[in-house]
Every structure is written in C-alpha cells, then in structure tokens.
C-alpha cells in the first residue's frame, strides 16, 4: 500500500487541473504500471515477503484509486479558492 499511495502525488500535483485532463508522459505511465504489476506479483506469491491474499491486494488498489480521485478533487477546489497562494 505504501508504494501505491506514494505514486499518487506524481499524478495529482503536476497540474492545477484534474489529473485526467493532463496526461503524464509515456515513461511515467509505463514505469508506474510496471511497478504496480511487479510488486503485486511479488506480494501475492510471497516472493521476498510474506504472501498477501490477492483479494487484499485488489482492495488496496481500489482504495488507492479512490484516494487519488478524492485527493484530486480537494486539490482543484483549493486551487479555485486560493489561486494566488499556489
């Protein structure tokens, strides 16, 4: 979870608009997707760590996606209210 949630600022803090309105670069997308895939495979199969159930990994992925969306809406609301502060 720590690795997935640490990628959220990469997507949300790079622009004042919603993160889906300004697509990140190809390499950032590929590296993020690859990182999530590799770490999920390692964690679910118990490689270099204790195995984590796949259902829990999926739940964490969904929770991180919800956090990403909520964080983005808070960010855009703050930019609208306090444009001179940023």
DOZAVO-972401 format. One record per residue (C-alpha): x, y, z. Coordinates in steps of 0.001 Angstrom, whole numbers, plus 500000, padded with zeros to 6 digits. Example, Ala and Ser with C-alpha at 12.3 -4.5 7.8 and 13.67 -1.06 7.14 Angstrom:
<pts>
512300495500507800513670498940507140
</pts>
This chain:
<pts>
500000500000500000502808502391500818504266502059497333500937502544495590499913505533497672503312507148497186502630507345493439499523509480493925501411512803494185503026512073490823499603512092489205497856514813491196500414517507491942501746518165488455498925520457487299496176522720488593493520520865486608492181517360487239494837514708486732492930513107483865492960516391481912496758516429481611498165513025480791501584512164482233504415511102479972504663507641478444507624506640480625505903507664483859502805505670482905504841502614481904507051502697484975504077503139487330502121500299485719505191498050485720505947498847489350502402498081490460502377494826488474505754493581489718505142494469493357501654492902493228503064489663491802505839489550494397503424490249497256500710487824496161503200484981495614505191485596498781508456486368496995510858488304499289507990488864501741505102487097503394502313486348500888499377488741500867495970487482499695495024488677496199491690489974497457493521492252499895495850493490497139492845494253494931491143496074497823494245498193498387494401499027494689490753500164494756491349502178497943494341503918496333492279504757493249489566506266495479492198508248497370493641509503494088490241510792492968489403512370496348492825513999496586492426515422493098489033516980493850490404518573497037493403519924495098491297521500492344488909523011494905491839524576496759493296525959493542489929527594492752489544529103496230493158530190496749494640530811493317497188533357494495498572531043497212499804528489494707
</pts>
